Amino acid sequence: MRQKKITEIHSQYIQNKERHEKVIAKRKRGLYRRLTGAFIVFSFFAFLIITGIAEQLSLLNEKQTEQKELTEEYKALLEEKAQLKDEVNKLKDEEYIGEIARRDFFMSKPGETIFKLPE
């Protein structure tokens, strides 16, 4: 059998159809390129936003930890302040001063004898 050669018809319709298909293919390639570029830009900005949020969260956690530590320190200082005020009020009392003098410096009242016992 012999193969028949098929000749193409070079009509205006066929040429327009081929040009139209080339234009559509070119538009699709352009669309894919624009979408890829937009995705890259979007990814970049998303990365910046996510890293910014992560940094802020870590800074917030540090500040909250620091706040808890400072709150505990503040409470301890308030207790110490209350104890020191109490101590100041006690030091205004002569009997308390006499008790400290007898206990720490072995001083005695007239006619009083001090005995130190081993612990």
All heavy atoms as an XYZ file, in Angstrom:
999
protein
N       0.810     -1.172      0.000
C       0.000      0.000      0.000
C       0.858      1.241      0.000
O       1.857      1.299      0.679
C      -0.859      0.033      1.232
C      -1.881     -0.994      1.312
S      -2.825     -0.465      2.659
C      -4.322     -1.004      2.246
N       0.336      2.117     -0.655
C       1.024      3.382     -0.749
C       0.411      4.390      0.204
O      -0.798      4.443      0.347
C       0.854      3.929     -2.168
C       1.980      3.575     -3.024
C       1.837      4.017     -4.420
N       1.211      5.328     -4.655
C       1.116      5.909     -5.811
N       1.569      5.314     -6.862
N       0.573      7.046     -5.955
N       1.265      5.154      0.795
C       0.760      6.194      1.684
C       0.421      7.421      0.858
O       1.171      7.820     -0.022
C       1.807      6.571      2.732
C       2.038      5.477      3.727
C       3.039      5.936      4.794
O       3.673      6.956      4.633
N       3.162      5.155      5.833
N      -0.668      7.960      1.211
C      -1.086      9.156      0.491
C      -0.577     10.369      1.252
O      -0.609     10.408      2.471
C      -2.598      9.239      0.395
C      -3.181      8.129     -0.418
C      -4.659      8.340     -0.492
C      -5.288      7.234     -1.289
N      -6.717      7.371     -1.396
N      -0.112     11.306      0.533
C       0.299     12.548      1.160
C      -0.915     13.444      1.318
O      -1.677     13.611      0.384
C       1.344     13.259      0.314
C       2.662     12.570      0.324
C       3.656     13.439     -0.367
C       5.025     12.823     -0.290
N       6.033     13.641     -0.898
N      -1.050     13.912      2.509
C      -2.183     14.789      2.763
C      -1.662     16.210      2.765
O      -0.734     16.552      3.497
C      -2.846     14.469      4.106
C      -3.321     13.029      4.109
C      -3.972     15.420      4.392
C      -3.863     12.575      5.427
N      -2.193     16.990      1.995
C      -1.776     18.385      1.949
C      -2.677     19.192      2.858
O      -3.868     18.911      3.026
C      -1.869     18.946      0.521
O      -3.203     18.829      0.075
C      -0.932     18.211     -0.395
N      -2.076     20.160      3.480
C      -2.839     21.009      4.382
C      -3.513     22.112      3.596
O      -2.974     22.618      2.612
C      -1.910     21.639      5.429
C      -1.374     20.649      6.422
C      -0.557     21.340      7.497
O      -0.615     22.565      7.622
O       0.133     20.619      8.213
N      -4.628     22.470      4.105
C      -5.345     23.567      3.473
C      -4.877     24.836      4.159
O      -4.912     24.964      5.368
C      -6.858     23.384      3.657
C      -7.295     22.060      3.055
C      -7.606     24.554      3.073
C      -8.739     21.745      3.295
N      -4.415     25.742      3.386
C      -3.920     27.002      3.948
C      -4.986     28.070      3.812
O      -4.816     29.086      3.160
C      -2.641     27.430      3.223
C      -1.499     26.509      3.468
N      -0.864     26.406      4.662
C      -0.888     25.607      2.644
C       0.097     25.502      4.591
N       0.099     24.992      3.363
N      -6.020     27.813      4.451
C      -7.099     28.794      4.359
C      -6.942     29.821      5.470
O      -6.193     29.631      6.438
C      -8.453     28.104      4.456
O      -8.630     27.624      5.772
N      -7.619     30.884      5.337
C      -7.592     31.973      6.313
C      -8.091     31.478      7.678
O      -7.549     31.845      8.708
C      -8.484     33.114      5.796
C      -8.414     34.369      6.605
C      -7.085     35.091      6.424
O      -6.347     34.848      5.474
N      -6.777     35.961      7.341
N      -9.077     30.624      7.703
C      -9.642     30.098      8.942
C      -8.609     29.304      9.717
O      -8.455     29.485     10.933
C     -10.858     29.212      8.628
C     -11.406     28.509      9.837
C     -12.155     29.196     10.785
C     -11.131     27.158     10.051
C     -12.628     28.545     11.895
C     -11.610     26.510     11.162
C     -12.365     27.208     12.085
O     -12.838     26.562     13.200
N      -7.857     28.452      9.046
C      -6.842     27.628      9.701
C      -5.742     28.515     10.271
O      -5.282     28.319     11.400
C      -6.253     26.597      8.712
C      -7.328     25.651      8.202
C      -5.112     25.825      9.336
C      -7.901     24.750      9.254
N      -5.322     29.502      9.513
C      -4.266     30.407      9.982
C      -4.739     31.197     11.220
O      -4.001     31.359     12.180
C      -3.855     31.356      8.860
C      -3.093     30.666      7.751
C      -2.824     31.606      6.577
O      -3.315     32.742      6.568
N      -2.071     31.126      5.601
N      -5.959     31.678     11.189
C      -6.497     32.409     12.345
C      -6.606     31.500     13.565
O      -6.319     31.910     14.690
C      -7.872     32.986     12.017
C      -7.788     34.181     11.104
O      -6.723     34.802     10.991
N      -8.879     34.498     10.428
N      -7.037     30.276     13.334
C      -7.161     29.313     14.425
C      -5.806     29.045     15.057
O      -5.677     29.015     16.296
C      -7.771     28.019     13.861
C      -8.035     26.959     14.858
C      -9.352     27.194     15.519
C      -9.691     25.962     16.327
N     -10.658     26.242     17.339
N      -4.748     28.862     14.245
C      -3.402     28.603     14.776
C      -2.890     29.816     15.542
O      -2.288     29.680     16.616
C      -2.453     28.246     13.634
C      -2.699     26.872     13.060
C      -1.816     26.580     11.848
O      -1.077     27.491     11.402
O      -1.870     25.444     11.353
N      -3.102     31.026     15.016
C      -2.681     32.250     15.720
C      -3.416     32.383     17.056
O      -2.815     32.726     18.078
C      -2.957     33.467     14.861
C      -1.758     33.846     14.034
C      -1.955     35.193     13.373
N      -2.315     34.906     11.984
C      -3.260     35.497     11.282
N      -3.977     36.451     11.813
N      -3.515     35.149     10.047
N      -4.682     32.088     17.045
C      -5.482     32.181     18.263
C      -4.984     31.179     19.322
O      -4.873     31.515     20.508
C      -6.958     31.915     17.932
C      -7.864     32.046     19.109
N      -8.097     33.248     19.737
C      -8.598     31.113     19.799
C      -8.923     33.065     20.750
N      -9.256     31.765     20.795
N      -4.651     29.966     18.917
C      -4.120     28.965     19.843
C      -2.761     29.384     20.401
O      -2.471     29.168     21.582
C      -4.031     27.602     19.151
C      -5.387     26.966     18.921
C      -5.301     25.669     18.121
O      -4.170     25.247     17.777
O      -6.358     25.081     17.864
N      -1.922     30.013     19.559
C      -0.628     30.506     20.034
C      -0.816     31.629     21.049
O      -0.120     31.691     22.069
C       0.225     30.997     18.865
C       0.802     29.898     18.026
C       1.648     30.476     16.893
C       2.169     29.368     15.984
N       2.962     29.903     14.877
N      -1.752     32.516     20.803
C      -2.033     33.620     21.729
C      -2.522     33.067     23.062
O      -2.110     33.510     24.136
C      -3.053     34.608     21.111
C      -3.577     35.579     22.160
C      -2.438     35.352     19.946
N      -3.417     32.085     23.013
C      -3.931     31.482     24.247
C      -2.806     30.801     25.021
O      -2.708     30.940     26.252
C      -5.075     30.490     23.921
C      -6.308     31.263     23.466
C      -5.402     29.624     25.127
C      -7.467     30.392     23.015
N      -1.923     30.074     24.323
C      -0.798     29.414     24.997
C       0.135     30.449     25.624
O       0.627     30.260     26.739
C      -0.035     28.547     24.000
N       0.364     31.567     24.912
C       1.226     32.631     25.434
C       0.592     33.263     26.677
O       1.275     33.550     27.657
C       1.452     33.670     24.348
C       2.513     34.678     24.673
C       2.758     35.592     23.486
C       3.844     36.592     23.796
N       4.099     37.491     22.680
N      -0.724     33.462     26.646
C      -1.418     34.034     27.798
C      -1.335     33.097     29.007
O      -1.177     33.552     30.136
C      -2.879     34.297     27.457
C      -3.092     35.510     26.609
C      -4.569     35.755     26.385
N      -4.775     36.879     25.500
C      -5.934     37.199     24.970
N      -7.010     36.448     25.229
N      -6.052     38.237     24.180
N      -1.457     31.805     28.746
C      -1.365     30.842     29.848
C       0.018     30.881     30.484
O       0.144     30.866     31.708
C      -1.665     29.420     29.351
C      -3.125     29.117     29.214
C      -3.341     27.655     28.860
C      -4.808     27.338     28.720
N      -5.032     25.939     28.379
N       1.066     30.929     29.637
C       2.421     31.020     30.184
C       2.587     32.297     31.002
O       3.161     32.284     32.093
C       3.457     30.983     29.057
C       3.856     29.586     28.664
C       4.960     29.597     27.626
N       4.296     29.729     26.318
C       4.675     30.535     25.335
N       5.752     31.267     25.476
N       4.018     30.602     24.205
N       2.054     33.409     30.513
C       2.113     34.679     31.246
C       1.360     34.598     32.562
O       1.814     35.107     33.591
N       0.199     33.948     32.513
C      -0.595     33.784     33.737
C       0.174     32.969     34.769
O       0.233     33.335     35.951
C      -1.930     33.117     33.415
C      -2.822     32.782     34.612
C      -3.286     34.069     35.293
C      -4.002     31.941     34.179
N       0.763     31.853     34.347
C       1.538     31.019     35.264
C       2.715     31.792     35.837
O       3.031     31.676     37.025
C       2.020     29.740     34.581
C       0.901     28.775     34.240
C       0.930     28.051     33.055
C      -0.175     28.581     35.088
C      -0.093     27.165     32.733
C      -1.191     27.702     34.777
C      -1.150     27.002     33.596
O      -2.155     26.121     33.292
N       3.375     32.589     35.021
C       4.510     33.390     35.517
C       4.038     34.421     36.528
O       4.679     34.629     37.560
C       5.227     34.070     34.350
C       6.040     33.114     33.516
C       6.697     33.830     32.375
N       7.415     32.869     31.534
C       7.837     33.121     30.324
N       7.607     34.310     29.759
N       8.482     32.200     29.630
N       2.935     35.109     36.227
C       2.416     36.111     37.168
C       1.983     35.467     38.482
O       2.246     35.989     39.564
C       1.246     36.868     36.545
C       1.679     37.868     35.492
C       0.524     38.784     35.090
N      -0.648     38.067     34.593
C      -0.840     37.666     33.339
N       0.095     37.890     32.441
N      -1.957     37.045     33.004
N       1.308     34.311     38.376
C       0.896     33.612     39.596
C       2.097     33.160     40.407
O       2.095     33.254     41.643
C       0.015     32.410     39.245
C      -1.407     32.733     38.791
C      -2.119     31.456     38.355
C      -2.175     33.434     39.878
N       3.138     32.670     39.741
C       4.352     32.252     40.449
C       5.010     33.446     41.138
O       5.412     33.362     42.300
C       5.339     31.593     39.470
O       4.697     30.487     38.833
C       6.586     31.124     40.186
N       5.096     34.567     40.426
C       5.679     35.776     41.023
C       4.868     36.260     42.211
O       5.416     36.625     43.258
N       3.533     36.263     42.069
C       2.665     36.692     43.169
C       2.819     35.761     44.363
O       2.845     36.213     45.517
C       1.220     36.745     42.707
N       2.930     34.455     44.100
C       3.107     33.492     45.183
C       4.425     33.735     45.918
O       4.478     33.668     47.143
C       3.063     32.061     44.642
C       3.277     31.019     45.686
C       2.284     30.732     46.604
C       4.487     30.348     45.775
C       2.483     29.780     47.586
C       4.691     29.396     46.748
C       3.693     29.111     47.659
N       5.480     34.032     45.174
C       6.783     34.290     45.800
C       6.708     35.545     46.669
O       7.189     35.549     47.814
C       7.882     34.407     44.723
C       8.144     33.034     44.099
C       9.169     34.986     45.304
C       9.049     33.056     42.888
N       6.096     36.607     46.139
C       5.972     37.849     46.917
C       5.111     37.605     48.155
O       5.456     38.042     49.262
C       5.390     38.979     46.037
C       5.023     40.192     46.870
C       6.375     39.350     44.945
N       4.000     36.906     47.979
C       3.123     36.595     49.110
C       3.863     35.763     50.155
O       3.745     36.019     51.357
C       1.882     35.840     48.615
C       1.005     35.356     49.719
C       0.171     36.228     50.401
C       1.020     34.017     50.106
C      -0.641     35.776     51.429
C       0.212     33.567     51.122
C      -0.611     34.443     51.784
N       4.626     34.783     49.713
C       5.389     33.938     50.639
C       6.403     34.761     51.417
O       6.597     34.561     52.616
C       6.108     32.821     49.889
O       5.192     31.986     49.249
N       7.059     35.691     50.751
C       8.047     36.543     51.412
C       7.391     37.371     52.517
O       7.882     37.416     53.653
C       8.721     37.453     50.376
C       9.681     38.438     50.965
C      10.907     38.023     51.447
C       9.351     39.785     51.045
C      11.793     38.934     51.994
C      10.230     40.691     51.595
C      11.457     40.265     52.070
N       6.262     38.018     52.181
C       5.590     38.832     53.185
C       5.007     37.974     54.309
O       5.032     38.373     55.477
C       4.497     39.696     52.542
C       5.053     40.886     51.812
C       4.869     41.023     50.451
C       5.762     41.867     52.480
C       5.380     42.110     49.777
C       6.275     42.963     51.816
C       6.087     43.080     50.451
N       4.512     36.801     53.977
C       4.003     35.897     55.007
C       5.130     35.477     55.948
O       4.945     35.416     57.173
C       3.358     34.674     54.365
N       6.300     35.198     55.390
C       7.460     34.840     56.214
C       7.830     35.987     57.149
O       8.083     35.767     58.340
C       8.655     34.484     55.313
C       9.918     34.215     56.063
C      10.092     33.027     56.748
C      10.936     35.159     56.091
C      11.254     32.783     57.452
C      12.096     34.925     56.790
C      12.258     33.726     57.470
N       7.846     37.213     56.625
C       8.166     38.374     57.470
C       7.150     38.532     58.596
O       7.518     38.779     59.754
C       8.207     39.644     56.624
C       9.380     39.799     55.669
C       9.250     41.091     54.878
C      10.699     39.772     56.413
N       5.894     38.386     58.286
C       4.845     38.550     59.299
C       4.946     37.451     60.357
O       4.866     37.722     61.559
C       3.451     38.555     58.629
C       3.282     39.839     57.822
C       2.343     38.404     59.655
C       2.050     39.861     56.949
N       5.145     36.223     59.920
C       5.221     35.108     60.872
C       6.436     35.243     61.781
O       6.343     35.026     62.994
C       5.217     33.762     60.118
C       3.832     33.528     59.523
C       5.601     32.610     61.035
C       3.750     32.346     58.585
N       7.592     35.625     61.226
C       8.770     35.795     62.085
C       8.573     36.958     63.044
O       9.007     36.886     64.202
C      10.044     36.018     61.247
O       9.850     37.121     60.354
C      10.413     34.775     60.458
N       7.919     38.018     62.600
C       7.641     39.145     63.498
C       6.742     38.737     64.650
O       6.978     39.100     65.807
N       5.716     37.974     64.350
C       4.796     37.505     65.393
C       5.527     36.574     66.359
O       5.339     36.653     67.580
C       3.572     36.821     64.764
C       2.702     37.863     64.072
C       2.768     36.062     65.804
C       1.563     37.279     63.262
N       6.377     35.695     65.811
C       7.119     34.761     66.675
C       8.047     35.528     67.611
O       8.159     35.200     68.805
C       7.908     33.768     65.824
N       8.718     36.554     67.101
C       9.602     37.359     67.952
C       8.807     38.068     69.044
O       9.241     38.134     70.195
C      10.355     38.382     67.103
C      11.441     37.791     66.238
C      12.119     38.827     65.355
O      11.926     40.040     65.589
O      12.845     38.428     64.440
N       7.658     38.607     68.673
C       6.835     39.303     69.663
C       6.332     38.345     70.741
O       6.276     38.703     71.923
C       5.657     39.991     68.984
C       6.054     41.198     68.175
C       4.883     41.858     67.482
O       3.767     41.348     67.509
N       5.130     42.989     66.854
N       5.960     37.131     70.349
C       5.506     36.153     71.333
C       6.615     35.754     72.294
O       6.394     35.632     73.503
C       4.949     34.912     70.635
C       3.579     35.073     69.977
C       3.198     33.808     69.216
C       2.529     35.424     70.999
N       7.835     35.578     71.768
C       8.937     35.213     72.656
C       9.262     36.374     73.592
O       9.535     36.170     74.777
C      10.173     34.799     71.853
O      10.699     35.905     71.147
N       9.218     37.601     73.077
C       9.458     38.774     73.918
C       8.372     38.898     74.980
O       8.663     39.204     76.146
C       9.515     40.033     73.052
C       9.817     41.340     73.762
C      11.211     41.296     74.393
C       9.722     42.509     72.792
N       7.129     38.624     74.599
C       6.024     38.677     75.555
C       6.204     37.645     76.658
O       5.993     37.948     77.846
C       4.699     38.448     74.828
C       3.435     38.484     75.677
C       3.216     39.861     76.273
C       2.241     38.065     74.847
N       6.622     36.427     76.301
C       6.868     35.389     77.303
C       7.979     35.800     78.258
O       7.887     35.584     79.475
C       7.207     34.060     76.631
C       5.990     33.406     76.015
O       4.872     33.681     76.421
N       6.217     32.551     75.038
N       9.050     36.396     77.720
C      10.138     36.860     78.579
C       9.649     37.928     79.545
O       9.984     37.912     80.733
C      11.276     37.419     77.720
C      12.054     36.391     76.948
C      13.096     37.023     76.038
O      13.392     38.226     76.193
O      13.621     36.310     75.169
N       8.861     38.862     79.034
C       8.359     39.951     79.880
C       7.414     39.416     80.954
O       7.427     39.894     82.090
C       7.640     41.006     79.023
C       8.547     41.748     78.085
C       9.569     42.570     78.818
C      10.446     43.317     77.848
N      11.501     44.069     78.523
N       6.590     38.427     80.608
C       5.687     37.854     81.607
C       6.475     37.132     82.693
O       6.141     37.240     83.880
C       4.702     36.892     80.935
C       3.626     37.596     80.146
C       2.722     36.631     79.406
O       3.078     35.487     79.187
N       1.541     37.104     79.007
N       7.523     36.419     82.300
C       8.368     35.745     83.285
C       9.041     36.772     84.185
O       9.079     36.605     85.411
C       9.434     34.894     82.561
O       8.781     33.985     81.683
C      10.280     34.134     83.558
N       9.548     37.824     83.581
C      10.200     38.887     84.354
C       9.197     39.550     85.297
O       9.527     39.852     86.447
C      10.791     39.925     83.397
C      11.550     41.031     84.075
C      12.130     42.029     83.094
O      12.104     41.769     81.878
O      12.613     43.084     83.563
N       7.970     39.746     84.826
C       6.944     40.362     85.669
C       6.635     39.479     86.876
O       6.491     39.976     87.997
C       5.673     40.616     84.862
C       4.575     41.282     85.678
C       3.292     41.451     84.894
O       3.108     40.841     83.841
N       2.401     42.266     85.404
N       6.538     38.159     86.666
C       6.272     37.249     87.782
C       7.401     37.319     88.802
O       7.149     37.365     90.011
C       6.113     35.812     87.272
C       4.818     35.560     86.564
C       4.734     34.131     86.062
C       3.471     33.905     85.252
N       3.416     32.543     84.692
N       8.650     37.318     88.314
C       9.792     37.385     89.232
C       9.778     38.692     90.017
O      10.005     38.697     91.230
C      11.093     37.266     88.443
C      11.329     35.895     87.842
C      12.526     35.866     86.918
O      13.155     36.927     86.701
O      12.836     34.782     86.395
N       9.503     39.799     89.334
C       9.481     41.091     90.013
C       8.311     41.193     90.991
O       8.448     41.817     92.050
C       9.419     42.224     88.979
C      10.684     42.420     88.151
C      10.467     43.481     87.087
C      11.871     42.777     89.026
N       7.192     40.573     90.670
C       6.052     40.582     91.587
C       6.388     39.818     92.866
O       6.084     40.282     93.973
C       4.818     39.954     90.905
O       4.526     40.687     89.713
C       3.619     39.977     91.815
N       7.045     38.668     92.701
C       7.463     37.900     93.877
C       8.479     38.678     94.709
O       8.407     38.696     95.945
C       8.050     36.559     93.443
C       7.017     35.605     92.868
C       7.644     34.348     92.276
O       8.873     34.182     92.402
O       6.902     33.541     91.706
N       9.418     39.329     94.028
C      10.420     40.138     94.743
C       9.740     41.302     95.474
O      10.103     41.628     96.612
C      11.453     40.672     93.743
C      12.574     41.447     94.381
C      13.586     41.949     93.372
O      13.595     41.454     92.228
O      14.369     42.850     93.734
N       8.742     41.908     94.825
C       8.020     43.013     95.444
C       7.295     42.555     96.706
O       7.324     43.236     97.738
C       7.023     43.594     94.430
C       6.170     44.710     94.963
C       6.707     45.958     95.251
C       4.808     44.517     95.186
C       5.922     46.981     95.740
C       4.013     45.536     95.667
C       4.575     46.767     95.945
O       3.790     47.775     96.438
N       6.660     41.378     96.635
C       5.967     40.844     97.814
C       6.956     40.581     98.945
O       6.670     40.878    100.109
C       5.215     39.555     97.454
C       3.996     39.788     96.609
C       3.306     38.488     96.250
C       2.099     38.717     95.365
N       1.455     37.463     94.948
N       8.123     40.033     98.611
C       9.140     39.769     99.628
C       9.612     41.080    100.254
O       9.804     41.163    101.476
C      10.314     39.012     99.025
N       9.776     42.114     99.431
C      10.205     43.406     99.963
C       9.131     44.033    100.845
O       9.456     44.685    101.855
C      10.565     44.353     98.807
C      11.857     44.030     98.064
C      12.029     44.943     96.865
C      13.056     44.152     98.990
N       7.865     43.853    100.478
C       6.793     44.376    101.337
C       6.797     43.683    102.695
O       6.598     44.327    103.734
C       5.431     44.196    100.654
C       5.118     45.143     99.496
C       3.747     44.810     98.902
C       5.139     46.587     99.962
N       7.012     42.351    102.702
C       7.089     41.622    103.970
C       8.274     42.109    104.797
O       8.156     42.300    106.014
C       7.206     40.123    103.701
C       5.940     39.498    103.166
C       6.129     38.027    102.814
O       7.185     37.447    103.166
O       5.220     37.466    102.186
N       9.407     42.301    104.139
C      10.599     42.786    104.855
C      10.347     44.182    105.412
O      10.756     44.498    106.529
C      11.795     42.796    103.905
C      13.088     43.207    104.584
C      14.269     43.227    103.626
O      14.108     42.836    102.458
O      15.355     43.652    104.079
N       9.658     45.018    104.633
C       9.345     46.377    105.096
C       8.466     46.321    106.341
O       8.691     47.061    107.308
C       8.640     47.146    103.981
C       8.261     48.556    104.353
C       7.539     49.245    103.201
C       7.078     50.634    103.590
N       6.327     51.285    102.510
N       7.465     45.432    106.318
C       6.582     45.297    107.472
C       7.367     44.822    108.694
O       7.165     45.321    109.814
C       5.449     44.336    107.144
N       8.278     43.864    108.498
C       9.102     43.379    109.610
C      10.002     44.485    110.152
O      10.167     44.631    111.369
C       9.954     42.195    109.158
C       9.166     40.932    108.892
C      10.035     39.829    108.312
O      11.190     40.038    108.002
N       9.443     38.641    108.166
N      10.580     45.276    109.257
C      11.460     46.366    109.716
C      10.670     47.443    110.455
O      11.158     47.996    111.452
C      12.211     46.967    108.524
C      13.266     46.059    107.893
C      13.848     46.702    106.652
C      14.372     45.748    108.898
N       9.451     47.743    109.989
C       8.630     48.720    110.707
C       8.288     48.199    112.105
O       8.302     48.947    113.083
C       7.342     49.011    109.925
C       7.516     50.012    108.831
C       6.166     50.389    108.232
C       6.355     51.473    107.203
N       5.084     51.939    106.646
N       7.983     46.900    112.178
C       7.692     46.290    113.471
C       8.913     46.366    114.379
O       8.794     46.672    115.569
C       7.254     44.838    113.259
C       6.790     44.189    114.530
O       6.009     44.840    115.268
O       7.185     43.033    114.778
N      10.079     46.099    113.797
C      11.328     46.168    114.571
C      11.574     47.589    115.069
O      11.991     47.795    116.222
C      12.502     45.696    113.699
C      13.820     45.603    114.420
C      13.879     44.430    115.384
O      13.124     43.467    115.229
O      14.717     44.505    116.307
N      11.297     48.592    114.229
C      11.472     49.991    114.642
C      10.525     50.311    115.795
O      10.920     50.960    116.782
C      11.239     50.948    113.450
C      11.088     52.393    113.909
C      12.378     50.840    112.447
N       9.291     49.866    115.691
C       8.331     50.117    116.775
C       8.766     49.414    118.064
O       8.608     49.963    119.159
C       6.932     49.649    116.376
C       6.303     50.566    115.349
O       6.653     51.743    115.265
N       5.391     50.026    114.560
N       9.306     48.205    117.934
C       9.779     47.495    119.132
C      10.986     48.197    119.741
O      11.142     48.210    120.961
C      10.157     46.052    118.782
C       8.966     45.162    118.531
C       9.439     43.746    118.202
C       8.286     42.820    117.940
N       8.761     41.466    117.559
N      11.845     48.768    118.897
C      13.041     49.439    119.420
C      12.697     50.724    120.166
O      13.525     51.261    120.893
C      14.036     49.723    118.288
C      14.756     48.494    117.731
C      15.591     48.870    116.523
C      15.620     47.847    118.791
N      11.509     51.218    119.999
C      11.075     52.391    120.763
C      10.662     52.002    122.185
O      10.549     52.854    123.047
C       9.906     53.079    120.048
C      10.321     53.740    118.746
C       9.132     54.379    118.059
C       9.572     54.986    116.726
N       8.445     55.544    115.972
N      10.458     50.716    122.414
C      10.057     50.217    123.726
C      11.303     49.916    124.552
O      12.182     49.172    124.125
C       9.223     48.943    123.528
C       8.660     48.429    124.841
O       8.602     49.210    125.819
O       8.271     47.237    124.868
N      11.381     50.486    125.753
C      12.579     50.327    126.596
C      12.729     48.895    127.095
O      13.849     48.401    127.248
C      12.504     51.290    127.787
C      12.726     52.719    127.376
C      12.772     53.648    128.572
O      12.998     53.175    129.711
O      12.574     54.843    128.352
N      11.649     48.210    127.356
C      11.742     46.830    127.825
C      12.362     45.923    126.753
O      13.168     45.050    127.066
C      10.352     46.310    128.208
C       9.811     46.914    129.474
C       8.467     46.293    129.850
O       8.200     45.147    129.432
O       7.701     46.967    130.549
N      12.008     46.138    125.503
C      12.557     45.335    124.406
C      14.058     45.600    124.263
O      14.842     44.669    124.063
C      11.816     45.647    123.098
C      12.276     44.815    121.926
C      11.950     43.468    121.829
C      13.049     45.375    120.909
C      12.368     42.699    120.766
C      13.473     44.614    119.834
C      13.129     43.280    119.759
O      13.548     42.527    118.707
N      14.442     46.861    124.377
C      15.873     47.207    124.282
C      16.631     46.541    125.429
O      17.722     45.998    125.234
C      16.068     48.736    124.313
C      15.471     49.352    123.049
C      17.549     49.097    124.424
C      15.467     50.856    123.044
N      16.043     46.560    126.633
C      16.689     45.906    127.775
C      16.808     44.404    127.555
O      17.834     43.796    127.890
N      15.798     43.795    126.962
C      15.843     42.356    126.694
C      16.962     42.031    125.702
O      17.707     41.064    125.884
C      14.489     41.918    126.123
C      14.403     40.443    125.816
C      13.069     40.092    125.189
O      12.030     40.666    125.598
O      13.074     39.242    124.277
N      17.113     42.845    124.683
C      18.188     42.618    123.704
C      19.550     42.810    124.354
O      20.491     42.038    124.122
C      18.023     43.562    122.493
C      16.796     43.166    121.688
C      19.251     43.526    121.598
C      16.488     44.095    120.545
N      19.680     43.833    125.181
C      20.960     44.093    125.848
C      21.326     42.930    126.768
O      22.494     42.513    126.822
C      20.886     45.388    126.641
N      20.370     42.387    127.481
C      20.661     41.259    128.358
C      21.007     40.012    127.564
O      21.913     39.263    127.900
C      19.460     40.978    129.277
C      19.338     41.958    130.409
C      18.328     41.498    131.460
N      16.947     41.501    130.981
C      16.197     42.594    130.870
N      16.707     43.769    131.199
N      14.955     42.514    130.443
N      20.266     39.774    126.469
C      20.474     38.562    125.684
C      21.795     38.617    124.899
O      22.572     37.664    124.914
C      19.314     38.385    124.694
C      19.436     37.121    123.862
C      18.382     37.048    122.786
N      18.641     38.103    121.814
C      17.709     38.735    121.097
N      16.447     38.446    121.265
N      18.042     39.672    120.244
N      22.068     39.708    124.228
C      23.228     39.771    123.334
C      24.502     40.254    124.018
O      25.605     39.823    123.663
C      22.923     40.677    122.140
C      21.813     40.115    121.265
O      21.535     38.899    121.343
O      21.220     40.891    120.478
N      24.368     41.164    124.974
C      25.566     41.761    125.571
C      25.762     41.387    127.037
O      26.633     41.927    127.703
C      25.491     43.287    125.422
C      25.350     43.730    123.993
C      24.174     44.296    123.536
C      26.394     43.560    123.097
C      24.033     44.706    122.223
C      26.262     43.971    121.783
C      25.081     44.535    121.339
N      24.939     40.471    127.541
C      25.031     39.987    128.924
C      25.008     41.132    129.932
O      25.725     41.118    130.915
C      26.286     39.122    129.120
C      26.344     37.946    128.190
C      27.270     37.902    127.154
C      25.456     36.889    128.327
C      27.321     36.840    126.293
C      25.504     35.816    127.463
C      26.439     35.777    126.441
N      24.206     42.130    129.658
C      24.035     43.230    130.615
C      22.922     42.831    131.580
O      22.054     42.022    131.238
C      23.671     44.522    129.879
C      24.749     44.953    128.896
S      24.270     46.428    128.049
C      25.024     47.622    129.093
N      22.950     43.422    132.758
C      21.936     43.051    133.742
C      21.396     44.291    134.431
O      22.031     45.349    134.451
C      22.522     42.093    134.774
O      23.535     42.741    135.498
N      20.247     44.116    135.026
C      19.656     45.188    135.819
C      20.359     45.181    137.172
O      20.964     44.180    137.555
C      18.158     44.923    136.017
C      17.341     45.062    134.768
C      15.872     44.801    135.117
C      15.012     44.876    133.892
N      13.618     44.576    134.189
N      20.287     46.270    137.892
C      20.913     46.272    139.222
C      20.299     45.181    140.107
O      19.084     45.030    140.183
C      20.597     47.662    139.777
C      20.265     48.504    138.587
C      19.762     47.572    137.532
N      21.151     44.370    140.677
C      20.735     43.294    141.567
C      20.339     42.027    140.828
O      19.824     41.082    141.444
N      20.587     41.957    139.548
C      20.214     40.780    138.760
C      21.458     39.987    138.418
O      22.492     40.542    138.130
C      19.518     41.248    137.469
C      18.961     40.136    136.625
C      18.262     40.681    135.388
O      18.884     41.476    134.658
O      17.114     40.328    135.175
N      21.393     38.646    138.475
C      22.519     37.786    138.150
C      22.177     37.033    136.864
O      21.091     36.506    136.725
C      22.789     36.785    139.278
O      22.913     37.492    140.499
C      24.032     35.993    139.018
N      23.168     36.959    135.954
C      22.967     36.279    134.679
C      23.698     34.963    134.690
O      24.861     34.891    135.063
C      23.480     37.148    133.524
C      22.690     38.467    133.460
C      23.360     36.417    132.191
C      23.164     39.417    132.405
N      23.002     33.908    134.303
C      23.608     32.591    134.166
C      23.505     32.192    132.695
O      22.440     32.242    132.096
C      22.873     31.546    135.015
C      22.951     31.808    136.482
C      21.889     32.418    137.166
C      24.088     31.462    137.184
C      21.959     32.665    138.511
C      24.137     31.697    138.550
C      23.098     32.299    139.205
N      24.609     31.756    132.125
C      24.596     31.283    130.748
C      24.664     29.762    130.789
O      25.625     29.214    131.286
C      25.773     31.848    129.962
C      25.849     31.269    128.574
C      26.226     32.320    127.576
C      26.429     31.603    126.275
N      25.800     32.030    125.180
N      23.656     29.126    130.190
C      23.589     27.675    130.181
C      24.034     27.162    128.805
O      23.762     27.776    127.786
C      22.171     27.192    130.474
C      21.590     27.650    131.804
C      20.123     27.244    131.910
C      22.392     27.046    132.950
N      24.736     26.025    128.795
C      25.117     25.469    127.488
C      23.871     25.008    126.738
O      22.895     24.581    127.305
C      26.019     24.289    127.836
C      25.741     23.970    129.261
C      25.216     25.201    129.906
N      23.955     25.067    125.429
C      22.779     24.757    124.605
C      22.581     23.291    124.468
O      23.065     22.398    124.252
C      22.928     25.420    123.236
C      22.870     26.930    123.347
C      23.030     27.605    121.995
O      22.875     26.957    120.959
O      23.280     28.799    121.994
